[in-house]
């Protein structure tokens, strides 16, 4: 098992190198001028050229790429922001923490809502407890997060004045953003859980457990649910990765200083160090989430754990 974990961790290295190379290549071919974006239209060509030379923006593509890798690996230095002249890590890390908190809260809320509803819909198939959640999930899954966020802002911030409408001032500031990003994944979790539970309930081992007189609660929660969790765990893991990558819309809507909004803002100024450092953090986090999902597979399903044990022998 440990060899598999080390192999997946080692896979991070080519992933990060590829991400950095692609981002540098994209930034190199996109139109724009850093000095002009920072200094404004009133700056002279000489001032723009001096600024680009001062921050190293005018260096060749491969030289900038190699310099970044050397400094990041040897000194853990991601450079200085072209725009603010501040440490890249000092700017990126606090915003990344906020995005992680927001995404983890949203995924937890989505699982807390979607998984129990999916189990109930599967167990009570063809009843109102199945029909109503199933119909609602189809509608909710199609609603974008920014639409839900706008409705929440209108109702709870503007009309009722119960929750703050922007910024992070207290734990209450997380409520509406978390709900806005959690509702669509909750609908997907509900559908995945329902279909997976229905497939598990129809298996021979479930009928055997019932024939032996096992209580229905034991059949559902101990036998069927554990085997139905694998696709649900995959869905939850993918949702967390997608929320970390794509929560920028909600961050912009609620004026949250997250990593996604930072990257979008700095694309305008071609602030390569910030863009690359933020993208690397997101890529590493996404890969770690996928590793955690694979490890959960082995914890949930003894057959997968036994396969790793045999490979070790």
N, C-alpha and C positions, 0 to 999 in steps of 0.2 A: 504493500500500500504506500509506503514512504517513497518508493522509487517512482510511483505514478505521480505523487505530489511534487517531487523534485523535478520530474520531467515537465509538468505543467508550469511550474515556476520558471524553469529555464526557457520555456516558450515565450515568456514575457520579453526576453531580450530582442529577438528578431521582430516581435510585434512593435516594440517601442521604436526600434531603428526604422522600421518601415513607416510608422506614423510620422516620425520627425521628418523623414525624407519627403514624404508626400506633402506635408504641410509646407515645408520650405519650398518645394517645387511649385505648389499652387500660389504661394505668396510671391514667388519670383516672376510668374507669368501674368499675374493680375495687374491691370493698369493702376497707376497711382504713384504719388511721390510723397514719401514720409515727410521730408522737410517742408513741402508745400502744405500738407495737411496740418502739421503742427504749428508752423509759423504764420500761416494764412496767406491770402492772395497779395497782401501788401509787401511781402518780403521780396528782396531782390534775388536774382538767380545766384549771385555769389553767396549770399546768406544761406540760401537753400542748400547749395553745394557744400558749404562749410559745415552746416548742421548734419547733413547726411554722412560726411566724412568723419565728423566727431563721434557719432554713435556707431560707426561701422556699417551703416546701411548700404554704402556703395561698394562693399567688398564683393568679390565673385561668389556665386551661389555655393559652389562646393567648399570654398574656404570658410564661409559662414557656417555651413553645415558641420564641417569637421571641428571648427573652433567650439561650436556649441556642445558637441558630443564630448570633446576632450575636457572642457570645463565642468560639464555635468557629471562625468564619470570620476574624474580625479579630485575635484574640489566640491562636488555637490552644489555647484554654482550655476544657476539658470540665467544669469545675466542681469542686466539693468533695463528697465522699461525705457523704450525709445521716447515715450510720450511724457511720463511723469518723472523720469530719472530716479525712480525708486527701485529697491530690490524687487525682482520678479516674485520671489517666494513670499516676501512680506505682503505683496498685493494679492497673490493667487490663493494662498492657503486659507485665510479667513473666509473668503468667498466660497471656496470649495467645501469647507466645513458646513456652511449654511446650506448649500445645495444637498449635501449628504443628509443633514438633519431633515430637510424638507422631503427628500425622496424616501428615506427610511420611514418617516411618519406616514407618508402617502401609501407606501406599499403595505405597511402594517394595517392601516385602516382598510385598504382594499381587500386584504386577506381576511380581516376580521368580519367584513360584510359579505364578501363573495363566497368564501368556502362554506360557512354554515348554511347559507341559502342554497348552494348547490347540493349539499348533502340532503337538506330537507326536500328539495324538488325531486331528487332521485328516489328517496324513500317513499314520498307521497306522490308518485307519478300519476298523472292524469287528474289530480285533484286541484282545487283552487290554490293550494299551497305550492303547486308546481306551475300552474298556468300563469298566475299573476306575476311571480318573479321572473319567469321565462320571457313573457311579453315585455315587461319593463326592461329587462336586460338588453333586449334587441334595440330598444329606443335609446337607452342611456349610453350604450357602447358607441352609438353614432354621434353623440354630442361632443364637440370639441371642448377641451379644458378651458379655453379662453371664454367660451360662451357661458359655461357654468360659473366661471370666476366673475364674469360681468353680472350675472344674475345675483350671485352671492353679495357682491359689492353693493348692488342697488338695494337689496332687501336688508341685509344685516348692518351695513355701514351707513348708507344714505337714509333709508327710511326708519329703521329701528335704532340706529346709532348704538349698536351693541358691541361691535368689533372694530378695531382700527383698520383703515382702508389702505394704508401703505406703510412701508418700512418695517423694521424689527425693533419694537420697543419692549415687548414682553412675550410670554408664552402665548398670549391671545392672538398675537400677530401671525402665528403659524396656522391657526385654525382654518380660516378660509382658503389659503393656498393649498393646504393638505387635502381638504375636502375636494377642491377643484381638480387636483391631479389624481385623487383616489377613486372617484366615482366611475370613470370609464374602465380602468383596470379591474374594479370590483365586479362590473358586469361580465367582463371576460373571464375572471376567476370563477364566477358563478356557473357559466356555461361549460368551462373546462371541467370543473368539479362534478357537475351533473352528468355529463357524458361519460367521464371516467368511472364514476360510481355506478352508473347503470350497467356498464360493461362488467365491472367487478361483481355486482350483485348477481349477474346471470351465470357466473362461473360455477363449475362443479363443486369446488370446495365450499362454497357458500350454501349450496343446496345440501351438501353432506352435513355441514354444521347444523343446519336447521333440522335435518332428519334425525340427528342425534339428540335433539331437544335443547340445543343451546339457546339462551335467551336472545330475543331479537336485538337488544341493545349490544350484546356481545358480538353478534354476527356482523352488525353494521360497523361498530367502532373498532373492533379488534381485528376482524378478518377482512372485511371489504375495504374499509377506509385506508388501511395501511398499504394495500396493493394499488389503490386508486390514486395515491398521493404523488406518484412519480411525474406524470404530466402536469399536475398542479404545481409542483415545486419548480418545474421548468418554466411554466408560465409566470410564476411569481418572480423568479430570478431574472427572466427577460424583462419583466415590467420594471424591476428596480434599475436594471441597466439602462433601459430606455428613458426612465424618468431622470436619471442623472444626466444623460445626454440631452434630453429634450425638454427640460423644465424651464427653458429660457422664456417661453411665452408667458407662463404664470409668473415668473420672476419680473418680467417687464410689466405685466398687468398690475401687480401688487407692489411695484417699486422695491423689490427685494434685491440686495446686493449679492447675487449668487454668481457662480462661475460661468454659467451660460451667458448671462447678460454682460459680464465683463468681456468675454471673448467677442461677442457681437459688437460691443461698443468699440473695442480696439481694432477690429477689422477695418473700420473707417479710417483709422490712422496708420494702418499697416504696422502695428506694434508687434512685430514677430516674436520677441521673447515672451510676451504675455500670452499670445495665441498658442504658441508651441507648448509652453509649460502647462497651460490649462488643458490642452488637448492630451498631453501625456498623462496627467493626473486622471482624466476621465477614462483613457484607454486602459491604464493599469487597474483602476477600480473595476471597470467592466470585466476584465480578465479574471480578477480575484473573485468576483461574484460568480462567474461561470465555474471556477474551481470549487467554490463553496457548494454550488448546486451538485456537482459531480460527487463531492464527499457526502452530501446528504443522501444521494442515491444509495451509496454503500451503507449508510446508517439505516435507511428505511427498508431496503430490500436485502435480506441475508444472502440471496443468490449472487448479487453483485459483489458483496464482501467476500464470499467464498471464492469467486473467480479471481480476485486480487490475491487471496491467500495461496491459491494453487499456482498462480504465476510466480509468486515469491519463492515457492518451493522449487 
